[in-house]
Amino acid sequence: MKLNPLQQKILTYLEPLPTGSQDWATAGMIERGKFKISETVTGILRSLRQSEPMNWDPWILQDGDVYRMFYLRGLEGQTPWWTISKICCAVSPDMQQWQDLGSILEPEPANDWESGRICAGCTYKEDGVYYLFYSAGGKEEPHLKNEAIGLAVSHDGLHFSRTSNNYLLKPDDGDRWYGRSNWTGHFHWRDPYIFKDDKTGSYYMFICASSKVPGNFQGCVALAVADKISGPYKLLPPAVEAPANTVEDWPYYHMERPQVIYKGGKYHLFFSCFKMLMNQKWLQLSHKRITNSSLFWYISDHITGPYQPINKDDFIVRGSEKTGMYGTNFLQISTESEEFVAYGWYHRLHALAVSQAFRATWKDIAADSQSEILAGDRLETRSKQQFNLDSLEISLCRKKY
């Protein structure tokens, strides 16, 4: 279902409201009231799309004058909701009118490691070949909470076939960097994102993973490298992980849907994490702008990291906390103005949020010349035309209809 502007607007107002993950035994009346409003309005919106399929985690490949969108489709009512999924595809000439092509890659019952669900990934085109990197999990224990990365290819962007019945990449049990979640027992190894580094010609794969550290918050972005896009890939230390001296204060249970953009001589890493799965001790300190929609922003001088928050005290992409979207990625739509579209999925409704409604503009802002004006729900930033990487900002705003 395509959400209309009013429904999108409602979701932006709902986003800061609490979900059902809080400790309601200690919550006050105001917090409980906000939760009731949140659940009631969400329920009404969900009732309007009862006949719609459950969709999430889109990613887009701009292929000449065509946009190819890949996304996950599952079944409502599953517990947990993510246990059944497949990859579908749609194409569009303008990101407004989409032709849904249906399923292009489904679980393979004969392969235990991908017999239950196909998870998110990325699509890369090189020399006329489409490379679909995906993650997958099994149908039953012990494979249900195990994940691995596979590869499928296509010559027309529509019909994909696996390159092997075996996975492309997964750490073994004795790996020194990556392991299983201490909290849930889940082996996170999904959401591969491929970045070709022009400096070296190598292909780097960024992956949602858990690092081998104590505690319940082990979220990290794993890294692997290959000389050829099809591999083999060699594991590297995490691009970003909990510092050894502050493991107890690390905020992330996991880091999902990573994306890397190279700009101004720096590598910019973005990722998402559900607020309900973040370290509550960390959240209670001073991070009031964080919602499930918040997009986290880390930066490094080197493709391999280490990546650090772009700003120690405020490293959330401005405006992302109000979009109602999760797993936000960027797609560049203009090279002259360096304008991007931000897209993802509405996590409250399991509906895709792929349009040109949310525009993201990179701005190099001199600290002494920055001024912001809030006009309706559009945040604009005015400054002198001065390049200052330390004050680089992305303002995420809604396009006016």
Secondary structure, DSSP 8 states (H G I E B T S, - for coil): ----HHHHHHHHHHTTS--TTS-TTS--HHHHHHHHHHHHHHHHHHHTTTTS-EEEEEEEEEETTEEEEEEEEE-TT-SSTTSSEEEEEEEESSSSS-EEEEEEE---TTSGGGSSEEEEEEEEEETTEEEEEEEEE-SSTTTTTBEEEEEEEESSSS--EES-SS-SB---TT-SSB---TTT--B-EEEEEEEE-TTT--EEEEEEEEBS-SSS--EEEEEEEESSTT---EEEEEEE---GGGGGG--BS--EEEEEEEETTEEEEEEE--GGGB-HHHHHHH-TT--TT-EEEEEESSTT---EESSSS--B-BTGGGS-EEEEEEEEEETTTTEEEEEEEETTTTEEE-SSSEEEEEEE--GGG-EEEEETTEEEEE--S---GGGEEEEEEE---
